[in-house]
Every structure is written in structure tokens, then in C-alpha cells.
Amino acid sequence: MDMNAFNVSATLNVFRLIARPTLCLPHSTISTFNQLPVPLNQAFAKYKGVDIRAVVLDKDNCFAVPHSNEIHQPYNDHFNFLKKAYPGRRLLIVSNTAGASSIDPKLKLASAVEASTGIHVLPHSTKKPGCGPEIMEYFRKYPETGVTRPDQIAIVGDRLTTDVMMANLMGSYAVWVKDGVVPLSEASVFARLEQRFAEFLMRRGYEAPNPTSPFEG
């Protein structure tokens, strides 16, 4: 096993699902990136007082083919639409490959993604779902984003135990890209298992927890 690729954060945090299984449930579900509502407030219509000021995007199988540094061509127009709605540092890419210190210590992948997308990539030492504090530190560093609380951030990604779980752990809103770029049959066994688990929970009436900040109080 490539220990640099091994996600210690996900392995440790997945045990939280035993006590709180709804941590892996999204607040909104879309098929592919092209179905992402813009502005993001529209994705959370059933919740009151939603005020999304910034968006965090996963890369692999969200808006890019896994291991590619470029936007999947059919998503180009919608990606540019999202960039206009959330300009500058209000749109951030957080990937478990590009920018992750264990995979990308010299930030070469991050630089390549930034060059192809025009969006900042977060350098982070802890992989998702455990890098919520690093995301909040980023937005505190750039107050022009208007973000003062984690519930003003929407996390968009295809993985329930990394992207969605991170959103719930940090008190943000989660948008699950259910189908992604590649078919589920070509996804990892973990991705298939987590999807079955989430569908099992939702069939029984479970819902995502209301965003509650762990950084306050």
C-alpha cells in the first residue's frame, strides 16, 4: 500500500458513523456538476436563513476526470458560471490529491490545477474529512470573502465519507454529486459501499444534521 495515498483522516473519522451515521448524509443531492444550482442558496431551499457566501469544490470525479488537472469539457460553461457567481477567493478547491501535503508536498499538482481552472487550491496537511479547521483558517485569512461562520460555506463533492462528512463535521452545507464524471461501476469499492449505506439510511427517513459550528461556543 502507498502510505502517502492512505487517508488516515477518513479511516479515523469513519468510526464516527457508528455513533452518528447521518454525518455522511448531504443537505442536497445532484446528479452531475452541471446540475449544481447557482447561486448555491437554491440547493438548500428547505432550510431557513441559508446564506452561502463561499463554495468549496472537490476536484476528482466532481468537476474533473479523476487524476486530471483540467475541468471536464462538458462542465466548462457551468464552471465559468459558478466562477462569476463566486469570484476571487469565494471559490476554493480542496482536493485529497492536489494540495494535500502527503501527495503533493511541493504543490506541483495544486499549481497545475490553479493554472487550468483559475481557482485557488488549498494546501492542507490533513486530508478530508479532517481539514475543516484549515478551510476555516483560509477564509479567516481572506475576510473579503465575507465568511464568518462555517454555515456560510457550501461543500460540493462526490464522496460521502470525505466531502459530505467534512461539511457536517465543520458545520457547513453539503452538496453530493451522486453520479460524478465516471460511472459508479468504475468507482472504488469504498465509494460504492458508502453510497449503498447512505441510500439505506435515507430510505429509513434519516436526514443530514443541521449545520452546527464546532468552532464556536
C-alpha positions in Angstrom: 0.0 0.0 0.0 1.1 3.5 -0.8 1.1 5.1 2.6 1.2 8.6 1.1 -2.1 7.8 -0.6 -3.6 6.3 2.5 -6.2 8.5 4.1 -5.7 8.4 7.8 -8.3 11.1 8.4 -11.1 9.3 6.6 -10.2 6.0 8.3 -10.3 7.5 11.8 -13.4 9.7 11.1 -15.4 6.9 9.6 -15.8 5.3 13.0 -17.8 8.4 14.0 -20.5 7.0 11.7 -21.2 4.3 14.3 -22.5 6.9 16.7 -23.7 9.4 14.2 -24.5 7.8 10.9 -26.1 10.9 9.5 -22.7 12.6 9.2 -22.4 11.1 5.8 -25.7 12.4 4.5 -25.9 15.5 2.2 -28.2 18.5 2.5 -28.7 18.5 -1.2 -28.1 15.9 -4.0 -27.4 16.5 -7.7 -26.5 14.1 -10.5 -23.5 15.8 -12.0 -21.7 19.1 -11.7 -23.8 20.6 -14.4 -26.9 20.3 -12.2 -25.3 22.4 -9.4 -27.7 25.3 -8.6 -26.2 28.8 -8.8 -26.4 30.6 -6.5 -26.0 27.8 -4.0 -28.7 29.0 -1.7 -31.1 27.4 -4.2 -29.7 24.0 -3.3 -30.9 24.3 0.3 -34.4 25.7 -0.1 -35.9 23.6 2.6 -33.6 25.2 5.2 -34.3 28.6 6.7 -31.9 31.6 6.5 -29.3 30.0 4.3 -26.6 32.5 3.3 -23.9 30.8 1.2 -21.0 33.2 0.7 -18.3 30.8 -0.5 -18.1 27.4 -2.2 -15.5 24.6 -1.7 -15.2 22.2 -4.6 -13.7 18.7 -4.6 -11.8 18.0 -7.8 -11.6 14.3 -8.8 -14.9 13.0 -10.1 -16.7 16.3 -9.2 -15.7 18.7 -12.0 -12.7 16.7 -13.3 -11.9 13.2 -14.5 -10.0 11.5 -11.7 -6.3 12.3 -11.8 -6.8 15.1 -14.4 -5.9 18.7 -13.6 -8.4 20.2 -16.0 -12.2 20.8 -16.0 -14.1 18.0 -17.7 -15.0 19.6 -21.0 -18.9 19.3 -20.7 -18.7 21.2 -17.5 -16.7 24.2 -18.7 -19.6 26.6 -19.2 -21.2 25.8 -15.8 -17.8 26.1 -14.1 -17.4 29.6 -15.6 -20.9 30.5 -14.5 -20.0 29.4 -10.9 -16.8 31.4 -11.0 -18.7 34.6 -11.9 -21.2 34.0 -9.1 -18.4 33.4 -6.5 -15.5 35.4 -7.7 -12.0 35.5 -6.3 -11.3 33.6 -3.1 -15.0 32.9 -2.6 -14.5 29.7 -4.7 -11.9 27.3 -3.4 -10.7 23.8 -4.5 -10.0 21.3 -1.7 -8.7 18.0 -3.0 -7.2 14.9 -1.4 -4.6 14.9 -4.2 -3.8 18.4 -5.4 -2.7 20.5 -2.4 -2.6 17.6 0.1 0.9 17.6 1.7 1.2 13.8 1.7 0.5 13.6 -2.1 1.6 17.0 -3.3 4.3 18.3 -0.9 5.8 20.7 -3.5 2.3 21.8 -4.6 3.0 21.0 -8.2 -0.4 19.4 -8.7 -2.0 22.4 -7.0 -0.2 24.8 -9.3 -1.3 22.8 -12.3 -5.0 22.8 -11.2 -4.9 26.6 -10.4 -3.4 27.3 -13.9 -6.1 25.3 -15.7 -9.1 26.5 -13.6 -8.2 29.9 -12.4 -9.2 28.9 -8.9 -7.1 28.7 -5.7 -6.3 25.3 -4.4 -6.0 24.9 -0.6 -2.6 23.5 0.7 -3.6 21.3 3.6 -1.8 18.9 5.9 -4.8 16.8 6.9 -6.9 15.1 4.3 -10.7 15.3 4.1 -12.8 14.9 6.1 -10.5 16.3 8.8 -9.3 19.5 7.2 -12.3 21.7 8.2 -10.1 23.8 10.5 -7.7 24.5 7.7 -10.6 25.6 5.4 -11.9 28.0 8.1 -8.4 29.4 8.7 -8.2 30.1 4.9 -11.4 32.1 4.9 -10.5 34.0 8.1 -7.2 34.9 6.3 -9.3 36.5 3.5 -12.1 38.4 5.1 -13.1 39.8 1.7 -15.0 36.5 1.1 -17.5 37.6 3.8 -17.3 34.2 5.5 -17.5 34.5 9.3 -19.2 31.1 10.0 -18.9 27.6 8.5 -22.7 27.6 7.7 -21.9 30.3 5.1 -19.9 27.7 3.1 -21.2 25.0 0.8 -19.0 21.9 0.2 -19.5 20.2 -3.2 -18.1 16.7 -3.9 -18.8 13.2 -4.9 -17.6 11.3 -1.8 -19.9 10.9 1.2 -17.2 9.9 3.8 -14.8 12.7 2.8 -16.6 15.7 1.2 -20.1 15.4 2.8 -18.8 14.2 6.1 -16.3 17.1 6.3 -19.2 19.5 5.7 -21.2 18.0 8.5 -18.2 17.9 10.9 -17.4 21.5 10.3 -21.0 22.8 10.3 -21.3 23.6 6.6 -23.8 22.6 4.0 -23.1 19.6 1.7 -24.0 19.1 -1.9 -23.4 15.5 -3.0 -22.5 14.9 -6.7 -24.1 11.5 -6.9 -23.1 10.3 -10.3 -19.9 12.2 -10.9 -17.8 12.1 -14.1 -17.2 8.3 -14.1 -19.8 5.6 -13.8 -20.3 4.2 -10.3 -19.2 0.8 -11.6 -15.8 2.3 -12.2 -15.5 3.9 -8.8 -13.7 2.5 -5.9 -15.2 -0.2 -3.7 -15.4 2.3 -0.9 -17.4 4.8 -3.0 -19.9 2.1 -3.9 -20.2 0.9 -0.3 -20.7 4.4 1.1 -23.4 5.1 -1.5 -25.3 2.0 -0.5 -25.0 2.9 3.1 -26.4 6.4 2.6 -29.3 5.2 0.4 -30.1 2.6 3.2 -30.2 5.5 5.7 -32.3 7.8 3.5 -34.9 5.1 2.8 -35.4 4.9 6.5 -36.0 8.6 6.9 -32.6 9.7 8.1 -31.6 13.3 7.2 -28.4 15.3 7.2 -27.8 17.2 10.5 -28.5 20.9 10.7 -25.2 22.8 10.4 -23.7 23.5 13.8 -20.3 25.0 14.1 -17.7 23.1 16.2 -15.5 26.3 16.1 -17.8 28.4 18.4 -19.0 28.2 21.9 
